[in-house]
Amino acid sequence: MEKLKNKVALITGASKGIGAGIAKEFALQGVRVVLNYNQDSIGANETVKEIENHGGEAIALQGDISKADEVERLFLETQNVFGRLDILVNNAGVFPPNSLGSFSEIDFYRTINTNILGNILCTKESLKYFSALGGSIINLTSVQSKNPIPEMAVYASTKGAIEVLTMAYAKELAAKNIRVNALAPGAVETEGTHTRGWFKSDFHKQIERMTPLGRMGQPADIGKVAAFLASDDALWITGERITASGGLH
Ligand code: NAP
C-alpha cells in the first residue's frame, strides 16, 4: 500500500547503508525521494537507478550537511526539482572510534559537525520549505545513546544530543504541525559497519547473542519504521525515541 504517495522526502546520507534503505522503502510507498550524499556519487546514483527500476522516482544531490551554504543549496535544488517538501530524514552520520587513549580532536570535530551541527542546519533549512500542512522530521539516533560502547563515547554523546534536540524541536515546531521523532537502530549491517570491521567479527557474534531476535539489523528493517513515522499512522507521535533493534538495548 502506498501510504506516502506523492510526498517528497529529503534523506541525508542516502548513498549507502541505512539512508539508502530508507530511500528504497519510501519509494515503495510512493514517495519522491531526494538522496543526499557527500562523496559517494556512485552509490547514490546506483540507489536512484534501483528505485527507478522498481517504478519509483528519485534524484541524487551532493551536499556536505555540516556546511550551511551546501545545506541551503541542497534544499533549494530539492524545491526546484519536486516543488515541495514533506519529510526530512536526518540520517547522515559518522562514527569513528575515538577512545580517551587515542583521542583525536580532528575526529571529534568531524563527528559533532556531521552528527549534531548537520542535523541542526538541515532542520533549520527545512522550515523554509514545509508547507502549512506541516511535515515529519526523523532523526537517526542509536541504542548507544543509552548503552554506549566505550571507544564510541564521542559518537554516543552526539546521539544523546540528537535525542535532546528531537524533544526540544518537537515542542518548538508543533505549532507548525511538524512532528519530530528520533529513530534508534541497534547494530545494522551497512557499509559503515563493514568499514569498522564489525561484520563477521567477534563483536558481531556478541551482538547476535545479545539481540533477542538473534541477528544484526538490515537497512530495510529501519526503512519500514521510518516509513511508519513519516506516515499519518504516526500523526499523534512527536518528540519520541523509537527503538528498532530486534530487542537489543
Ligand atoms: P554509513 O554506511 O557509513 O553511511 C553514512 C552515510 O552518511 C553516507 O551516505 C555518507 O555519504 C553520509 N555522510 C557522512 N558524512 C556526511 C556529510 N558531511 N554530509 C552528507 N552526507 C554525509 O552509515 P550507516 O551505518 O548507514 O548509518 C547511518 C545513520 O544511522 C548514522 O546517523 C548512524 O549514526 C546511524 N546508526 C547506524 C547504526 C549501524 O549499526 N549501522 C546503528 C545505529 C545508528 P558519502 O558516502 O557520500 O560520503
Residues whose N, C-alpha, C, O or C-beta is under 5 A from the ligand:
A	BS01	NAP	G13 A14 S15 K16 G17 I18 G19 N36 Y37 N38 Q39 D40 G63 D64 I65 S66 N91 A92 G93 T114 L140 T141 S142 P185 G186 A187 V188 T190 E191 G192 T193
